[in-house]
């Protein structure tokens, strides 16, 4: 059955689950033995050396045959085989315990002791204890057996570029209607999932851009978590998947520097998120013709502090706060044939709302490009051109 699931592995970790009633019976027997023979030297020696539990005994009896059948050794490793044993009568026994207040009790002369606590009260006399009640009667019905295989997730890190203004970062559904023609998450995630033979995936990125904003330059860092893969990916495997994604005809999304990463990848991405700087290029329209002095004024501003209240467009999902952000530098570029359009290049602190910095958001962002130029300013298109983070660059 393990081989039919198509897993690649060179070792396995075995997990065994048995009915809770068996564990309760074992605890009860141990408790009884402790009360009866606790003072005996041979028993006290057993306490210090330890005893093999029923569960471990079953596990040990299975490991060697499994190692021979699978032609590999058992060890602590990411690939796990879990064997689960259940029995109808055992389940009924646990249910009866639950009906009696959550734990099985033995009663004598109005007193009770919980089974499985490891010790027995001195009020329980050895002669009065019915040892046979510790165990269910002999059963002819076999127990039920099930198994499943699983593997700890693999993580792929890289940078993505988004060339479409109609592709969201993650799958976006509103009132059962899909927004955009696709998502970065699905384009990358489904390809990697299918190649690895996994069960599911989770997409994590260092920030996000709006659906109508392109992600250019070296790209935005991301980590893709792929769960329960049948194949064991390698660095060459990651390179092949990157080429496969980048050969897509629609050219909506591209991936750079895809590689297998571990916890260090998470740390790099999280550490850089708060400190990163982002660069943008925005096409802006103004309500009046621009002069040379306007270009000089904007370009002269360095490390400009901007107060931004939560934008109106995201108030339905974000807390109403005021944040101070820094615009490190700006540069205006003329658009041929027009005095009221220009390209705005700027570098900002992470978390700055660029659209609101341009039009002012009805005064909720101050200063803004509109207030600096003393006119109405509207952003028509926006691109992210660089994200200054070290992770996944090479």
Residue pairs with C-beta under 8 A, 6 or more apart in sequence:
1 147
2 70
2 81
2 147
2 149
3 70
5 149
5 230
6 197
6 230
7 79
7 149
7 151
7 230
8 230
8 231
8 232
9 70
9 72
9 77
9 79
9 151
9 232
10 72
11 72
11 73
11 74
11 75
11 77
11 79
12 66
12 70
12 72
12 74
12 75
12 77
12 79
12 80
12 81
13 74
13 75
13 76
13 77
13 78
13 79
13 80
13 81
14 59
14 62
14 63
14 66
14 74
14 80
14 81
14 83
15 80
15 81
15 82
15 83
16 55
16 58
16 59
16 62
16 82
16 83
16 84
16 85
17 82
17 83
17 84
17 85
18 54
18 55
18 58
18 85
19 85
19 86
19 87
19 90
19 91
19 94
19 143
20 90
20 94
21 90
21 91
21 93
21 94
21 97
21 136
22 54
22 55
22 90
23 54
23 55
23 116
24 93
24 94
24 97
24 104
24 115
24 116
25 134
25 135
25 136
26 53
26 54
27 115
27 116
27 117
27 118
28 104
28 115
28 116
28 134
29 134
30 51
30 118
31 115
31 116
31 117
31 118
31 119
31 120
32 120
32 129
32 131
32 134
33 43
34 43
34 47
34 118
34 119
34 120
35 119
35 120
35 124
35 126
36 126
37 43
38 44
52 60
58 85
62 83
63 74
66 74
66 81
67 73
67 74
78 151
78 152
79 149
79 150
79 151
80 149
80 150
80 151
81 147
81 149
82 147
82 148
82 149
82 150
83 145
83 146
83 147
84 145
84 146
84 147
84 148
85 143
85 144
85 145
86 143
86 144
86 146
87 139
87 141
87 143
87 144
88 141
88 144
89 136
89 139
89 141
90 136
90 143
93 136
96 104
97 103
97 104
103 114
103 115
103 116
104 114
104 115
104 116
105 112
105 113
105 114
105 115
106 112
106 113
106 115
106 124
106 129
106 133
108 123
108 124
108 125
108 128
109 123
111 121
111 123
113 120
113 121
113 123
113 124
150 228
151 228
151 229
153 225
153 226
153 227
153 228
153 229
154 196
154 198
154 225
154 226
154 229
154 233
154 260
155 223
155 224
155 225
155 226
155 260
155 261
155 262
155 265
155 266
156 192
156 223
156 224
156 226
156 233
156 238
156 241
156 258
156 259
156 260
156 261
157 221
157 222
157 223
157 224
157 257
157 258
157 259
157 260
157 261
157 265
157 269
157 391
157 392
158 219
158 221
158 222
158 224
158 242
158 255
158 256
158 257
158 258
158 259
158 392
159 218
159 219
159 220
159 221
159 222
159 255
159 256
159 257
159 392
159 393
160 184
160 188
160 205
160 215
160 219
160 220
160 222
160 253
160 254
160 255
160 256
161 215
161 216
161 217
161 219
161 220
161 253
161 254
161 255
161 256
162 169
162 184
162 209
162 214
162 215
162 252
162 253
163 214
163 216
163 251
163 252
163 253
163 254
164 181
164 182
164 214
164 252
164 253
165 211
165 212
165 213
165 214
165 381
166 180
166 181
166 211
166 212
167 180
167 181
167 182
167 183
167 184
167 187
167 211
167 252
167 253
168 179
168 180
168 182
168 183
168 184
168 211
169 183
169 184
169 185
169 205
169 208
169 209
169 211
170 183
170 184
170 185
170 203
170 208
171 178
171 183
171 185
171 186
172 178
172 179
172 180
172 183
172 211
173 179
179 211
180 211
181 252
182 250
182 252
182 253
184 203
184 205
184 222
184 253
185 203
187 245
187 248
187 252
187 253
188 203
188 222
188 224
188 245
188 253
188 255
189 201
189 203
189 224
190 201
191 241
191 244
191 245
192 198
192 201
192 224
192 226
192 241
193 200
193 201
193 226
195 231
195 233
195 237
195 240
195 241
195 244
196 226
196 229
196 230
196 231
196 233
197 229
197 230
197 231
198 226
198 227
198 228
198 229
198 230
199 227
199 228
200 226
200 227
200 228
201 224
201 225
201 226
201 227
202 224
202 225
202 227
203 222
203 224
203 225
204 222
204 223
204 224
204 225
204 269
205 220
205 221
205 222
205 223
206 220
206 221
206 222
206 269
206 272
206 273
206 276
206 387
206 389
206 391
207 220
207 273
207 276
207 278
207 350
207 387
209 215
209 220
209 384
210 355
210 382
212 381
212 382
213 382
213 383
213 384
214 382
214 383
214 384
215 383
215 384
216 383
216 384
216 385
217 279
217 384
217 385
217 386
217 387
218 256
218 386
218 387
218 393
219 254
219 255
219 256
219 387
220 384
220 387
221 269
221 272
221 387
221 389
221 391
221 392
223 261
223 265
223 266
223 269
231 237
233 260
234 260
235 259
235 260
238 258
238 259
238 260
239 258
241 258
242 255
242 256
242 257
242 258
245 253
245 254
245 255
245 258
246 254
246 255
256 392
257 392
257 393
257 394
259 392
261 392
265 391
265 392
268 389
268 390
268 391
268 392
269 389
269 391
272 389
272 390
272 391
273 350
273 389
274 350
275 350
276 350
276 387
276 388
276 389
277 328
277 347
277 348
277 349
277 350
277 387
277 388
278 347
278 348
278 350
278 352
278 384
278 386
278 387
278 388
279 345
279 346
279 347
279 348
279 384
279 385
279 386
279 387
279 388
280 344
280 345
280 346
280 347
280 348
280 354
280 382
280 383
280 384
280 385
281 343
281 344
281 345
281 382
281 383
281 385
282 343
282 344
282 346
282 354
282 358
282 379
282 380
282 381
282 382
282 383
283 335
283 341
283 342
283 343
283 344
283 379
283 380
283 381
283 382
284 341
284 342
284 343
284 344
284 358
284 369
284 377
284 378
284 379
284 380
285 340
285 341
285 377
285 378
285 380
286 340
286 341
286 342
286 370
286 373
286 375
286 376
286 377
286 378
287 340
287 375
287 376
287 377
288 340
288 375
289 339
289 340
290 332
290 339
290 340
290 342
290 373
294 332
294 373
295 332
295 334
295 342
297 372
297 373
298 330
298 331
298 332
298 344
298 369
298 372
298 373
299 330
299 331
299 332
301 327
301 329
301 330
301 372
302 328
302 329
303 326
303 327
303 328
303 329
304 326
304 327
304 330
304 367
305 324
305 325
305 326
306 324
306 325
306 326
306 327
306 352
306 357
306 365
306 366
306 367
306 368
307 322
307 323
307 324
307 365
307 366
308 322
308 323
308 324
308 325
308 352
308 353
308 356
308 357
308 361
308 364
308 365
309 320
309 321
309 322
309 323
309 361
309 364
309 365
310 318
310 319
310 320
310 321
310 322
310 364
311 318
311 353
311 355
311 356
311 361
311 364
311 365
312 361
312 362
312 364
323 351
325 348
325 349
325 351
325 352
326 348
326 349
326 352
327 346
327 347
327 348
327 349
327 352
327 357
328 346
328 347
328 348
328 349
329 346
329 347
330 344
330 345
330 346
330 347
331 344
331 345
331 346
332 342
332 343
332 344
332 345
333 342
333 343
333 344
333 345
334 342
334 343
335 341
335 342
335 343
341 380
344 358
344 369
345 385
346 354
348 354
348 357
353 361
353 365
354 379
354 382
355 379
355 382
356 364
356 365
356 368
357 365
357 368
357 369
358 368
358 369
358 370
358 377
358 378
358 379
359 368
359 369
359 370
359 376
359 377
359 378
359 379
360 366
360 368
360 369
360 370
360 371
360 377
361 368
368 377
369 377
370 376
370 377
